[in-house]
Amino acid sequence: MSHRLVIAEDEDDIRNNLQRLLRMEGFEVWAGAHGQAALDLIRQHRPDLVLSDVMMPEMTGHQLVQALREDPATAHIPVILLTARADRSDIREGMNLGADDYLTKPFQRTELLDSIRSRLDKMAAQQDAARKLAAQTHRLSHYDTVTDLPNRSHFMLLLNDSLKTRNGDEVTPHLWGIRIDNLSQMAQALGHTATNEGVRHLAERLQTLFPERFREHGRCVLARLSDDLFGVLLHSRNDEAAVREWGAHALKALSEPLLLGGEPHFPVMSAAALLLSSNTWPPEALLGHLDVAVTKAREPSAQRLVVHTPASLADASEAFRLHNDLHLATQRNELRALYQPQIDTATGQLRGFEALMRWQHPRLGMVSPARFIPMAEDNGQIVDMGAWMLRQACTSASQWPTRLGMDRVRVAVNVSLSQFCDPHLLQHVREALDASGLPADCLEVEITEGTAMRDVNLTLQVLLQLKAMGVQLAIDDFGTGYSSLAYLKRFPLDVLKIDQSFVRQLCNDPDDRAIAGAVIGLAHNLGMKVIAEGVEQDEQHALLRDMGCDEIQGYLHGKPMDDDALPDWHAAHRKKLGL
């Protein structure tokens, strides 16, 4: 495939000669008689490289470079400037604007071709590095580094796909959770390295329990769901006796001693299965049920092996009651909006807050979002709850400048998948802004990477409409989904948020450091700001500051707080900064 070039040159003879020469060399070439004509061609054809004269009518070469660099869609295209002037300040001005090379007229044919090929080779190397980084990021986000098995988030995707496939009435899925009950004791006795080796051996044993053909045909999916928990999805006969028999066999095989450091060590295992013959639960709820079931398998009466249907779990009735209560939570004024500070990494000063929803249940107290948000997504309540959250957050944020003594304070509100797909989202945002009087650019709408990639065309349409309203846009949990860099640059985003899973071990894990650094560089190159979540240590703050991260959020500087607590927190924070 030939490379595509656009030429900007106002002198007809030079433009025609360049066009003829480059076409003879196998390039696909378009040419404009001035910078504006070339810019139109660039936007139409998306070339691999631009050759531009400096002094031209309507738009100079320097203005053309500036226009290209200001547009995320063209900012990556290399530009070689052609000039009859050899003035150093002229060259420096072009380079500062983002030009990649300068050639002084008259130049030799070989000099021009060498410069073009050098820039194209460099661009190809950068694209290859970006692809490798994306693949590495995806691998680290979706697979456990110790066992190379899918992690919990990836297992949910596989689980969702697998449950859509039915292999006949006699072959139905059942889900296993297999726990290493004495893993923490092993870690204390053996240390981190030897314990990881033991977990790796157990994962290998688990895989040997299934014929290769099971895994190849999707009849068996294995994962490491947490430090001490493996997950297994099996498609086989839905016979409780057969399921129990397999579980007993697996426990016996996995409980054989591990040879670590030249000594035998005996893992203590427990297992629980969910029979899913009539399953209608989403993957998140299924894994929640599995966690409960595995916990019950450790009880003395269970003999470390239990088999359940989702309906038989003890918390099923509780979940049903919560489902009913959730429908009344907004009406009963039980929802709470908490706000966590977002801090300028360089200065330590407040820049904004993220609004976080909580549920103050009259009987259970504060219910974790991990428990009620999936339920609200499942039963559709999340749309009304999200609209409430937008109104609450905008109302609070409109009062912060006066209450906190600041000119401008931003509020970030996460929009769930169901909200984002709801046709009334734009109306809800507009009503929240109008009712509160909050300037639109003080509201930041966050969507997760998974939401953005669910329907790319819908995402682009909704984001452009929100952008037209003046709202700021952010991608939350970046690095944990199936994002595509090609699509990412199409979205009119302002902020990229680094997921806390990459921040947690930032100071100790070079892979997490590399990913965070790459995300920061990528975001800045695309004209976006970066916020790192889950910052809990001064060392993490310092490292992120040195890496150029714009803002941080986490317990180091402030936990999620009621609106009433924000002025006191801000006063104490300013005092700590010596302001």
N, C-alpha and C positions, 0 to 999 in steps of 0.2 A: 504494500500500500504506500503510495507516494505521499510525501509531506505537503502540507498546504501552507502557502505564504500569501501575505498581503503586502503590497508596496504602496507607500505614500510618497509621491514625487511630482512636483509641479512642472519640471522641465520635460517636455514631450520626448526629446531624443533620449535622455537618460532613462526615463520611465520605460520607453519601448525597448531599449537595449537590455535593461535589467530583466524585463519580462521575457524577452527572447532567450537570453542566456540561461535563466533559471528553468525555463521550460525544457531547454535542451538538456539540462542536467536531471530531468525527470521530476521536477517539482510541479505541483498544481498551483497556479499563480493568478491572483486578481490584483488590479492596480487602480488607485485613485489619484486624481490630479491635485488633491490637497488633503489636509488632515481630516476634515469632516467627511469627505467622500470615503476615505480609507476606513474611518471609524464605522460608517454604515456597512461597509463590506466585511469588516471584522465581526460585527454583531450578527451579520447574516450567515457567514461561512465558518466562524470559529476556527481560524487558522492555527497552525502550530508555531508560527513565528511571524513577526512584523518587521519590515524594513522601512524606515521613514527618514526622509529629508528633514532637516531642522527648520530651515527658513521656508515657509509656505504661506500662501494666503488662506484666509478663513480660519484655519487652525494650524498652529505651528507643530513641529515634531514634539517639542516639550509639552505643549498642551495635549497632544494626542496621548503621550505616555501617561500624563496625569489622569486623563479621562479613563484610560484602560485600568490603571491601578486603583481607581476609586470604585470600579464596578466589580463585585465578587466573581461575576461570570467571566471576566476577561483579565482579572488581576494576575493570573498565572502565566499569561502568554509572554514569551521573551521578545524584547524589542532591541533591534540594532539601529542606532541613529547614524545617518550619513550627513556629513557636513563639509563645506569648503573651508570652514574656519578651524584653525587648530588652537584656538584660545583655551587655556586651561580652565578658566572660570566657566566658559560655555560647556566644556566637557563635564566639569564637576556638577553644574546645575542639572544636566541631563541625568547623570548617574544618581544624584540625590532624589530625583523624581521617580527613579525606578528603571531607567534604561539598563540593559544588560551589556552593551558593547557600543563602541564608537568606531567608525571608519572615516578617515579624512579623504575627501576627494582630491585628486583622482586616485583610485585604488586599483590594485591588480585583481584580475579574475580569481586567482588562487587565494588571495587575501580575503576576498568576499566569501568564497565557498568555504574556506577553513573556518571563518568566523561563524557562518550559518551552521555548519555541521557540528562545531564545538558546542553551540548553544542548544541545538537539537539533542545532542548526546547527553548534555547535562540535564535537560528537561526529562529525557527518557529515564535517566538514572534516578531523578527525584520521584518520578511517577512509580518506578519499580520499588523504591524504598517505601513510598506511601502504601502501595499494595501489600508489601511484606509486613509493614507496621499494622495495617488493618487486620491482616490475617492473624498476626501474633496477638493483637488486642482481643480479637474474637476468641481465639483459643484460650487465652487466660481468663476471659469473661465467662466462658461456657464449660470449661473442663477443669477438673481438680488437678492441681499440679503434682500431687503425691501419687495418685493412682492412675491418672490419665482417663478417668471415667467422667461422664457428664456430671456437672454440678447441679445443685437444686434448681436454679433458674432454667438451665437447659433441659433438665429432666421434665419440667412442667411443659415445655414446648413439645418434647417427644411424647409425653403422656397424653397431651391433648390430641396429637396426630394419631397416636396408636388407638385411643379409645373411639375414634371415628370409624375405625376399621373393624368390622365384625367378620369372623371366620366361620360362620355357621352356628347353629344353636348349641352344639356340643362343645365348641371351643370358645371360651369366653375369658375375659381378662381377670386376673386377680393381682393385687398389689401387695408387695411385701416390704416391710421395714425390718432390717436386721442390724441390731445395735451391739457395739462393743462396750459392755457395761463397765469394765474395769480399765477403760482407756486412760482416765485421769491418773489412776494409781500406777499404770505402766509408765506414763510420762514422768511422774515424780521419781520413779525408781530408775528408769533407763535414760531419761533425757529425750530431747526433741528428735534428734537424728535417728536413734534406734527405734523410737516409737513410730516414726514415719515409715521406717523399713518394715515394721510389723504390720502396719495398716496396708502397705503395698502388698505384702505377702498374702494377707487376708483377701484383698481384692482379687489377686490372681487365683486363689483357691475358689472364690465365689464364681469366677468365670469358668473354671474347669467343671463346675457342676452342670453346665449346659452344653450340649453339643453345638459345634460351630454353626451348623445349619439353623439352629434356633435363632441365633443372633443375626445371621445373614438375612433371614426372611422376616425379621421384625417380630418374631414370636417371643423374644426376650429382650428387655432393655434394662441395663444396669446403670447405677449412678451412685455417687457419694453425696448424700443429701446434707450432711454436716460432718463435723470432726469424727463423731462416733457412730454415724448412722449411714448404712447403705440402703438404697432403694432398688427393688427389682419388680418389673412389670412382666408378668407371664401370661401368655395366651395358651391355655390348655383346658382339659376337662374341668368344668366347674363343679367338682365333687368335693365336698368338705372333707371327707375321709382321705381322699387322695392329696388334697392340699396339706392337711395335717401331716401326712406321711412324708411328703416332700420337705416340709418345714423341719421335722425331726431329723431327717437325713442331713439337711443343710447345717443344722446346729451341731450335729455330731462331727461333721467334716471340718467345720470352721473352728471348733473348740479343741482340735488337735494342737499340741504344743508348737510354739514358734521358736526357732533357734535364733536368738539375738545375742550378739556379743559372745558367742560360744556357749551360751547357757539356754536351757529350755524355759520358755515362759508360756503360761497357759491363759489364753484369752477367755473371758467369761462373756457369753453371747446370749442374746434374747431375740425373739422374732415375733412379728405380728403380721397377719394377712387380712386384707379386705377383699371380700368376694364382690365383684362388680357386675353381676349378671344383668341387673336392671338399673345400672348407674346413670344418674342424671346430674351428678355433682361436677362443678368445674374443677380443674386440676388443683387450684390453690386450696379449695375446701377439702379435696381428697387427701392432700398431704397434711392438712391440719388434722383430719381424722386419723391419719396414719400415725402422726406424732402421739396422739392420745392413746391409740391402741398399743404402740410400742411401750409407752410408759406403763400401761396396765400389765404388759407381759413381764415386767420386772417384779410385779407383786408376788409374794410367796405362793398364793393359791393358783397362780397361772402356770407355774412350772416353766417359766420362760418361753412359753409358746401359746399364742392366742389366735383365733380366727374369728373375724367379724364380718358382718355386712355393715355398710355405713349406718343403716337405720338402727343397728343393735348397739351402737356405741352409747355410752352413758350420757355423753354431752349432746346427743342428737335432739333430745327434747329441749335442752337449754338453748341450742342454736335456733330451734323453732320459736321459742319465746323471744329470743333476741330479735329474730326476724320481725315478729309482730310489734315489739317495742320500738324498733327502728322506724317503722312507719309513723309513729307518733312523736318521735324525738324532736323534730322541728316544731311541731304544734305545741309541745309541752315545754319548749324553750330549754331543752337539755343539751343542745350542741354548744360547744365552746370554741372560740377562736383564740389560739395562742400565737405568739409572735417570737421568732428567733432572729437575733441580730445578724446582719451581714456587714462585715467589717472590711474597710480598705486595708489591704495587706501591707502596703508600704507605710501608711501613716497611723494605722490603728483606729482611725475615726469611723463612726457609724455612716453607712451609706443607705441602708434600708433594712427591711424585715421580711422574712418569709412567713406567710400565714399558714398555720397548721390546725387542722380540725381535730377536735376531741369530743368525746361523748361522755357526759356526766350522767351515768345511769342511776336512777333513784335507789336501786337495790344493790347493784354490783359496784357502784362507784365509777371511777374513771376507766372506761373501756378502751383497750389498746386499738389504735387505728388498724393494726395488722389483723384485728379480729372483725371489726365492723365495716371497714372499707370494702373488702371483697364481697361481703354480704350485701352491702348497699349497691355495689356494681351488679351483683347477680339479680337483685329484686327490683332494680331500676330507681331506687330512692336516691342514688348518687346525683342525679340531675337536679332535683329540688334542693338537696343538701349543698351541692356545688353553687347553685344560684344564691342560696343563703350566705355561703362563705364569701362570694364575690361582694355582696352588699355589705356584709360586716367589715370585711377588710378595707374596702374603699372608704367607708364611713370613718373607721378608725384612722386610716392614713391621711384623710383630709384634715384631721385635727392635730396631727403630729408636729407640723412646723411650729405651731403656736405652743403646744405643750412641751416640746423638746428644745425650743429655741433654735431651730434650724430653718434654712431657706427652703430646702427640698428634701423629702424623705420618700424613698421608693417602697412599694409593697409588692411582693411576689406571691401569686396565687396559683397553685397547681390545679390543672384541669384534667380530669380523668378521661379515659377512653370514651366512656358513654357520654360524658358532657361534650367532648370534642366533636362527636358524631351527631349530637343533638342539633336539630335545625334552629333552635331558639338560642344557641350560645351567644351569637353576636348581639341579639336583643338583650340578653341577661347582662352582658358586659356593658352595653350602652346605658341601660337603665341604672346599673350600679354607679357608673361614672356621673350620670346626670343627677341622680338623687343625692350623691355625696358632694358633688362639686370638685372632685379630685381631678387634677389635670391628667389627661390620658397617658402622658409619658411618665407618670409616677406609678402606673400600674404595669407590672410585668406578669404576663401569662406564661406559665410553665407547662410543657407537655413532656412526657417521657419519650425516650428513644423508640420504645415499642409502639406507642401511640402514633408517632410520626410516620413510622414505616408500615403501619397497617394498611393504609390506602394513600399512596403518595400523592395522587392527583387531588384527592379531597384535602389532604394536609396542606398542600400548596395553596389551594383555593381559599381555605379558611384563614391560613396565616396571612395571606395577602390582604384579606378583608380586615383582619385585626390590625395589620400594619397601617392600613389606610385610615383607621380610627386614631392612630398615633400611639397605640399601645406597644410596649416593649415585649419582645418574644424571647423565650429561653427553652433550651433542650435540657431536661433534667435527667439524672442517672446516666450521663453519657458514658459509653463504653460497655454497657451491660446488655445491649440488644444487637439486632442485626442491621446496624446502620450502614449506609452506603455513602462514601465520600462524594460520589457523583451527585446524589440527591441532596446531601447536606448543603452543598454550596448553592443549590437552587432555592433553598428555603430562606426567607428574609429574616434571619435570626439576629439577635443582638447579644445573646449570652449562651455560653456553653457551661454546664455545671458538671464538674468531675465527681463521679459517684464516690461515696465514702469508702466503698470496698477497695478503691485504689489509694485512698489516703491513710487508711488504718495502719498499714505496714510501710508507709512511705519512707521512714527513716531507716528501715532495716532491709527492705526488699528492693533490690536494684531493678527488678522487672516492673514493680509498681511505680518506681521513680521514673523509669524510662517512659512508661505509658503516660504518666501525668505530664512530663515534660513535652512529649509529643502532642498531647491534647492542647496544651497551652500554646505551643508553636503553631499548630494547625488553626486554632481559633483566631489567634492574632493575625495570621496570614489571610484569613477570611474576613477580617474586620470585626471580629467578635470579642467580647469581654469574657473572662473566665472566672467562675466562682467554684471554690473547692469546698465540699461538704464534709462534715464529720471531723473537723479539726479539734483535737482535744489536748494537744501538747504544744508547748512553746517551740520545741524542736521542729514540729511539723509546720508551724507558722513561719519560722525562720527559713526553712527549706523552700516552702512555697513562695515566700517573698523573693528569695534569691533566684527562683526559677521564673519569675515574672508574672505569677498568678495575680490577678487584679484584686479579688476579694475572697474572703474565707467566711465560713459559717460553721459553728459547732460549739460544744460545751466549754471550750477554752475561754471564750469571750461571753457566752450567754446561753442559757438554756431557753426553751420555749416558755414564754411568760404571758400572763394576762395583760390586757391593754393597760389596766390601772397601774401595773408595776413598772411600765416602761420609763416614765420620767425619773424615778429613783434609780433605776438601773443606769440610765444614761448619765445622770449626774455622777454616780460612782465611777462609771467608766471614764468619763472625762477627767475626773480627779486622778485616776490611776495613770492617765496619759500626761498629767501635769498641765492640763488646760484650764 
